[in-house]
């Protein structure tokens, strides 16, 4: 483990907000964590856990200890007639892990290509895209209890997955960015009887354009990468955290009321009777697409994405980002009666 004092966090968050951590500890071996937790002076309540920094907005300098997850490793644990059980350490880049499984003929994660962040962060949000969620391929994970130092193996039921939600978001005892659990390894079950997941409008369009009614996993992977790159900015070029707001879930009755007033609203009925509204459509309908407020802006190709409009002389701050986010929330609430929930964590 390496400890840095007054460490710059700008390189470690994809929005590119300049801030410092009083102490930054780089964790590269999961086996060291239980002993660390049991050391005198350890305080789980004074901790922030940092993965790829693709799902946080820094609102200022960080006083609590920042634990940067840098454990690497990926492996096939078991192959049966039914499928493959694969495992990755928490610090692995998510997209690289997806590509690695495809290269080996283990299909099932292709719809989740190019989602920024690490493997360890993926279950926290129950990441999802293009008709698939992490829980659909999830097997189990290892996590350390940050209060006791005990290592637990958690299955899907214990993770309590929901829409962009999990037990790891629910069991936060003090503040965002820290909770009871720290995920160290994640396992996925990838079936040999693979079937493409195509029940999403943009993938349906790709099928219609190409005439490929039964595309391969590699073709779906390539399609997803093309779609995401066409409408989402590269954080290495324009600072951002991807989708800034969750797609709101409303009742069937509320959706009907909204559709009566705004027939073009993009919506998706869910099996539980609720309806998912496209947050990007709501934001664009309020006129925010391509707009800038302070040194934060709304991406001109996708209204769901907020971007860094600052520079070296006038950097974008967390306050800039939150001022824009709050203004967008107020507009959507006033026009549609729906409150947008912020997706990234606020530090």
Backbone torsions as a table, in degrees:
resi	resn	phi	psi	omega
1	UNK	NA	137.0	179.1
2	UNK	-115.6	130.8	-179.3
3	UNK	-112.4	129.9	177.3
4	UNK	-118.4	139.5	175.4
5	UNK	-100.0	142.4	-179.1
6	UNK	50.2	51.6	-175.8
7	UNK	-83.3	135.8	177.0
8	UNK	-70.7	131.7	179.9
9	UNK	-101.1	-8.1	-178.9
10	UNK	-56.8	-40.4	178.7
11	UNK	-70.6	-12.4	-173.5
12	UNK	-108.6	11.0	172.4
13	UNK	-133.6	131.7	-170.8
14	UNK	-71.7	-14.0	174.6
15	UNK	-76.2	-18.5	178.1
16	UNK	75.8	27.1	178.1
17	UNK	-79.2	132.4	-179.0
18	UNK	-81.5	124.3	177.4
19	UNK	-161.3	166.7	-179.8
20	UNK	-125.3	151.1	171.4
21	UNK	-107.2	132.3	177.7
22	UNK	-57.9	-41.7	177.1
23	UNK	-141.4	131.8	178.3
24	UNK	-122.7	121.5	-180.0
25	UNK	-112.7	123.2	-179.6
26	UNK	-93.6	116.1	-178.3
27	UNK	-101.1	114.7	-176.2
28	UNK	-113.5	-8.5	176.7
29	UNK	-133.1	116.8	-177.7
30	UNK	-61.6	-29.2	-176.7
31	UNK	-65.1	-19.2	-179.7
32	UNK	-81.7	-17.5	-172.2
33	UNK	-65.4	-45.1	179.6
34	UNK	-56.8	-41.0	178.1
35	UNK	-66.7	-36.8	178.7
36	UNK	-62.5	-43.9	-178.8
37	UNK	-62.1	-32.5	-176.3
38	UNK	-85.9	-1.8	-179.8
39	UNK	-69.5	146.0	175.7
40	UNK	-58.6	137.6	179.1
41	UNK	91.3	-9.2	177.2
42	UNK	-65.3	136.1	179.5
43	UNK	-139.8	107.8	-179.0
44	UNK	-62.0	-28.3	-179.4
45	UNK	-72.5	-14.7	179.5
46	UNK	-111.9	60.2	-172.7
47	UNK	-148.8	142.0	168.8
48	UNK	-126.5	136.9	180.0
49	UNK	-105.4	125.8	-175.5
50	UNK	-120.1	123.7	175.4
51	UNK	-101.6	-109.3	178.9
52	UNK	-86.4	-5.6	179.4
53	UNK	70.2	19.4	-177.1
54	UNK	-93.3	1.3	-177.5
55	UNK	-135.8	31.6	178.8
56	UNK	-131.8	150.6	170.6
57	UNK	-122.1	117.6	-179.3
58	UNK	-82.1	117.6	-179.6
59	UNK	-93.7	0.1	178.6
60	UNK	169.5	-174.9	175.9
61	UNK	-64.3	151.8	-173.4
62	UNK	-107.2	115.0	179.3
63	UNK	-80.3	-41.1	179.3
64	UNK	-63.8	159.7	174.7
65	UNK	-59.3	132.2	174.9
66	UNK	-101.7	121.4	-179.8
67	UNK	-102.2	107.6	-177.4
68	UNK	-91.5	121.5	-174.7
69	UNK	-86.3	116.3	-176.4
70	UNK	-130.3	23.3	177.6
71	UNK	-73.6	132.1	-177.7
72	UNK	-124.4	146.9	177.8
73	UNK	152.0	141.9	176.7
74	UNK	-149.5	145.0	-169.8
75	UNK	-161.0	156.5	170.7
76	UNK	-91.4	121.0	-179.3
77	UNK	-88.9	-37.4	-175.4
78	UNK	-159.8	142.0	171.9
79	UNK	-123.0	132.5	176.2
80	UNK	-127.2	-179.0	176.6
81	UNK	-64.4	-22.9	-175.9
82	UNK	-90.9	-29.2	-176.9
83	UNK	173.7	-162.0	-174.7
84	UNK	-124.6	136.9	173.1
85	UNK	-105.7	112.7	-177.1
86	UNK	-116.1	151.4	-176.0
87	UNK	-134.5	144.6	174.9
88	UNK	-137.5	145.5	176.2
89	UNK	-75.8	157.7	-168.2
90	UNK	-63.8	-27.8	-176.9
91	UNK	-83.0	-5.5	-179.9
92	UNK	-64.4	140.1	173.7
93	UNK	-64.8	129.0	-174.5
94	UNK	-61.2	-50.1	-176.7
95	UNK	-62.5	-40.7	178.1
96	UNK	-62.3	-36.5	178.0
97	UNK	-66.2	-42.9	177.5
98	UNK	-59.6	-46.8	179.7
99	UNK	-62.5	-37.4	179.0
100	UNK	-62.3	-42.2	178.9
101	UNK	-65.1	-41.7	179.8
102	UNK	-64.4	-40.5	-179.9
103	UNK	-58.9	-24.9	-178.3
104	UNK	-99.8	5.1	177.6
105	UNK	79.8	20.9	178.5
106	UNK	-105.3	100.8	-169.2
107	UNK	-97.8	156.5	175.6
108	UNK	140.9	-20.0	-177.9
109	UNK	-104.2	2.7	-171.1
110	UNK	-59.6	-31.9	179.7
111	UNK	-67.6	-17.0	-177.4
112	UNK	-99.6	17.5	179.8
113	UNK	-64.0	150.0	172.3
114	UNK	65.6	12.8	171.4
115	UNK	-74.4	124.9	-177.5
116	UNK	-71.1	158.2	177.0
117	UNK	115.7	-173.5	-176.2
118	UNK	-108.7	165.6	177.7
119	UNK	-61.3	-40.4	-178.2
120	UNK	-65.8	-29.4	179.9
121	UNK	-81.4	-20.9	-173.5
122	UNK	-59.6	-43.8	179.3
123	UNK	-68.8	-27.2	-178.2
124	UNK	-58.6	-45.3	179.8
125	UNK	-89.3	-8.4	-168.0
126	UNK	47.0	60.9	-173.8
127	UNK	-53.5	149.5	-179.6
128	UNK	-156.1	153.9	177.5
129	UNK	-170.0	144.6	171.3
130	UNK	52.5	47.5	172.4
131	UNK	87.4	3.0	-177.7
132	UNK	-132.0	143.7	172.8
133	UNK	-120.7	156.4	179.6
134	UNK	-53.5	-40.5	-177.3
135	UNK	-59.4	-21.8	-179.9
136	UNK	-70.5	-20.3	-179.4
137	UNK	-121.1	1.5	-174.2
138	UNK	-74.1	142.7	174.6
139	UNK	-112.7	-58.9	-178.0
140	UNK	-170.3	173.8	176.6
141	UNK	-151.3	162.4	172.4
142	UNK	-105.4	137.0	178.6
143	UNK	-144.0	146.3	177.9
144	UNK	-100.2	131.7	173.6
145	UNK	-74.3	115.6	-173.7
146	UNK	-73.2	-6.4	176.8
147	UNK	-95.4	-37.4	-175.9
148	UNK	-106.8	-21.4	-175.0
149	UNK	85.0	0.3	-179.5
150	UNK	-74.6	142.7	178.0
151	UNK	-96.4	130.1	-179.1
152	UNK	-122.7	147.1	171.5
153	UNK	-104.0	120.4	-175.3
154	UNK	-115.3	132.6	175.2
155	UNK	-92.5	-176.3	-175.5
156	UNK	-61.2	-41.6	-178.9
157	UNK	-62.2	-41.0	-179.8
158	UNK	-70.4	-25.1	178.1
159	UNK	-77.7	-18.5	176.0
160	UNK	51.2	57.5	-179.1
161	UNK	-68.9	141.9	173.0
162	UNK	-142.9	-171.9	178.7
163	UNK	-66.1	112.9	-176.1
164	UNK	49.2	40.5	-174.4
165	UNK	-149.2	160.1	178.2
166	UNK	-167.8	174.6	176.5
167	UNK	-61.5	-25.2	-177.1
168	UNK	-73.2	-21.1	173.3
169	UNK	-90.5	-33.1	-177.0
170	UNK	-71.4	-41.0	-174.0
171	UNK	-90.6	61.9	175.0
172	UNK	-104.9	120.5	-171.4
173	UNK	-90.3	-22.5	-177.8
174	UNK	-130.6	-57.3	-172.2
175	UNK	-151.8	160.6	173.8
176	UNK	-57.1	151.3	179.2
177	UNK	92.2	-3.2	177.8
178	UNK	-153.1	146.6	178.6
179	UNK	-154.1	-165.0	-178.1
180	UNK	-73.2	-34.4	-169.6
181	UNK	-107.9	148.9	167.3
182	UNK	-126.0	116.7	-176.8
183	UNK	-77.2	132.6	-178.9
184	UNK	-113.1	-33.5	178.6
185	UNK	-145.9	147.5	-179.8
186	UNK	-131.6	139.4	-179.7
187	UNK	-119.4	145.5	-177.7
188	UNK	-130.1	143.3	175.6
189	UNK	-104.9	117.4	-177.1
190	UNK	-113.8	112.4	-172.7
191	UNK	-73.3	145.9	175.6
192	UNK	-74.4	-30.7	174.8
193	UNK	-84.8	71.6	-175.4
194	UNK	-77.3	139.5	174.1
195	UNK	-129.1	137.1	-180.0
196	UNK	-66.5	142.7	174.2
197	UNK	-102.1	109.6	-171.5
198	UNK	-125.7	8.7	-175.3
199	UNK	-80.2	52.1	178.6
200	UNK	-140.2	138.4	-169.6
201	UNK	-52.4	-46.8	-175.2
202	UNK	-70.2	-30.3	174.7
203	UNK	-74.5	-36.0	175.7
204	UNK	-61.1	-37.5	177.0
205	UNK	-65.0	-38.9	177.8
206	UNK	-63.8	-40.1	177.2
207	UNK	-61.2	-44.8	-179.1
208	UNK	-65.7	-39.2	-178.8
209	UNK	-67.1	-39.9	-174.4
210	UNK	-94.2	-21.1	-175.5
211	UNK	77.5	9.1	-179.5
212	UNK	-91.0	95.1	-178.5
213	UNK	-76.9	-20.9	176.5
214	UNK	-127.0	70.8	-178.9
215	UNK	-68.3	156.4	176.2
216	UNK	-78.0	167.0	176.8
217	UNK	-61.1	-38.6	179.1
218	UNK	-64.5	-38.5	178.3
219	UNK	-65.5	-40.5	177.8
220	UNK	-64.1	-43.4	176.8
221	UNK	-55.1	-48.4	-179.5
222	UNK	-64.4	-41.2	178.3
223	UNK	-60.8	-46.8	-178.6
224	UNK	-61.6	-42.6	178.2
225	UNK	-62.6	-42.1	178.3
226	UNK	-62.0	-45.8	-178.3
227	UNK	-63.2	-47.4	-177.3
228	UNK	-65.8	-41.9	-179.1
229	UNK	-67.7	-28.2	-179.4
230	UNK	-72.5	-27.3	-174.7
231	UNK	-122.6	-8.2	-178.8
232	UNK	-118.0	133.5	-178.7
233	UNK	-74.7	148.6	175.4
234	UNK	-75.2	121.1	-179.2
235	UNK	-58.2	-24.4	178.5
236	UNK	-70.3	-18.2	-178.9
237	UNK	-106.1	-47.5	179.1
238	UNK	-128.3	117.8	-177.7
239	UNK	-60.1	132.3	178.6
240	UNK	-168.2	169.0	176.4
241	UNK	-120.6	27.1	-178.5
242	UNK	72.7	-144.4	-179.1
243	UNK	-61.1	122.2	-175.8
244	UNK	-89.6	-25.8	-179.2
245	UNK	-122.3	147.5	173.8
246	UNK	-75.4	147.2	170.7
247	UNK	-68.2	119.6	-174.8
248	UNK	-70.2	145.8	175.9
249	UNK	-105.0	127.9	-178.7
250	UNK	-129.0	165.9	177.0
251	UNK	-73.7	162.7	178.7
252	UNK	-60.6	-37.9	-179.1
253	UNK	-67.6	-42.3	179.3
254	UNK	-65.8	-38.3	177.7
255	UNK	-62.7	-41.5	179.4
256	UNK	-61.4	-39.9	178.6
257	UNK	-64.2	-43.0	179.7
258	UNK	-65.9	-43.7	-179.6
259	UNK	-64.0	-32.4	178.3
260	UNK	-63.6	-35.7	179.6
261	UNK	-88.2	-29.9	-177.0
262	UNK	-136.1	80.7	-173.8
263	UNK	-58.0	-23.8	-174.9
264	UNK	-86.0	-1.1	-175.9
265	UNK	-58.5	133.6	-179.6
266	UNK	-82.7	126.0	-177.4
267	UNK	-147.7	156.2	-176.7
268	UNK	-134.6	113.0	176.9
269	UNK	-64.1	140.8	179.5
270	UNK	-109.8	157.0	-177.9
271	UNK	-59.3	-27.7	-177.1
272	UNK	-83.6	5.7	177.4
273	UNK	97.1	-15.7	177.0
274	UNK	-81.4	172.9	-178.9
275	UNK	-130.1	134.1	177.0
276	UNK	-93.8	126.1	176.1
277	UNK	-97.4	146.3	179.2
278	UNK	-80.4	107.8	-177.7
279	UNK	-60.0	-37.6	179.4
280	UNK	-60.3	-39.1	179.0
281	UNK	-66.1	-42.6	-179.9
282	UNK	-61.8	-42.9	-178.7
283	UNK	-66.7	-43.6	179.3
284	UNK	-64.3	-38.2	179.3
285	UNK	-63.7	-25.1	177.7
286	UNK	-86.8	2.8	174.2
287	UNK	86.1	15.7	-175.4
288	UNK	-88.0	-16.9	-174.8
289	UNK	-58.6	124.9	179.1
290	UNK	81.6	0.2	-178.0
291	UNK	-85.1	157.1	178.9
292	UNK	-127.8	139.8	175.7
293	UNK	-133.5	117.4	-174.1
294	UNK	65.4	-126.3	179.8
295	UNK	-114.4	24.6	172.9
296	UNK	-125.6	150.1	-177.0
297	UNK	-143.2	172.4	175.4
298	UNK	-103.1	126.9	-174.7
299	UNK	-60.5	136.7	-174.0
300	UNK	-72.3	-16.3	179.5
301	UNK	-101.8	-13.2	-178.5
302	UNK	-156.1	110.9	-174.2
303	UNK	-68.9	-13.3	-179.7
304	UNK	-77.9	-10.0	-174.0
305	UNK	-109.6	124.3	171.7
306	UNK	-95.3	144.5	-173.1
307	UNK	-131.7	160.7	-180.0
308	UNK	-84.4	115.7	178.2
309	UNK	-105.3	10.8	-179.4
310	UNK	-82.7	178.3	175.9
311	UNK	-144.2	-172.0	-176.2
312	UNK	-64.4	-27.9	-177.5
313	UNK	-89.8	-34.4	177.5
314	UNK	-129.9	78.1	-176.0
315	UNK	-68.7	152.1	175.8
316	UNK	-76.3	133.2	179.8
317	UNK	-108.3	166.4	174.5
318	UNK	-61.3	-32.4	178.0
319	UNK	-64.7	-38.1	176.4
320	UNK	-60.5	-46.1	-177.8
321	UNK	-63.1	-45.0	-177.0
322	UNK	-70.5	-32.0	176.5
323	UNK	-63.7	-43.1	177.9
324	UNK	-65.8	-46.0	-178.9
325	UNK	-59.5	-42.9	-179.5
326	UNK	-64.6	-39.6	178.8
327	UNK	-65.0	-40.0	177.9
328	UNK	-64.5	-45.8	178.6
329	UNK	-57.0	-43.0	-178.9
330	UNK	-64.3	-40.2	179.9
331	UNK	-63.7	-47.0	-178.0
332	UNK	-66.9	-39.2	179.2
333	UNK	-64.2	-42.3	-178.3
334	UNK	-66.7	-39.9	-174.8
335	UNK	-84.4	-38.5	-172.9
336	UNK	-113.8	-9.1	-178.2
337	UNK	72.5	22.3	-177.5
338	UNK	-123.1	130.9	176.3
339	UNK	-95.2	125.3	177.3
340	UNK	-82.2	134.4	177.0
341	UNK	-97.8	135.0	-179.9
342	UNK	-72.5	134.1	-177.5
343	UNK	-84.5	-46.5	-179.3
344	UNK	-71.3	160.3	175.4
345	UNK	-80.2	144.3	178.9
346	UNK	-102.9	121.2	-180.0
347	UNK	-104.1	NA	NA
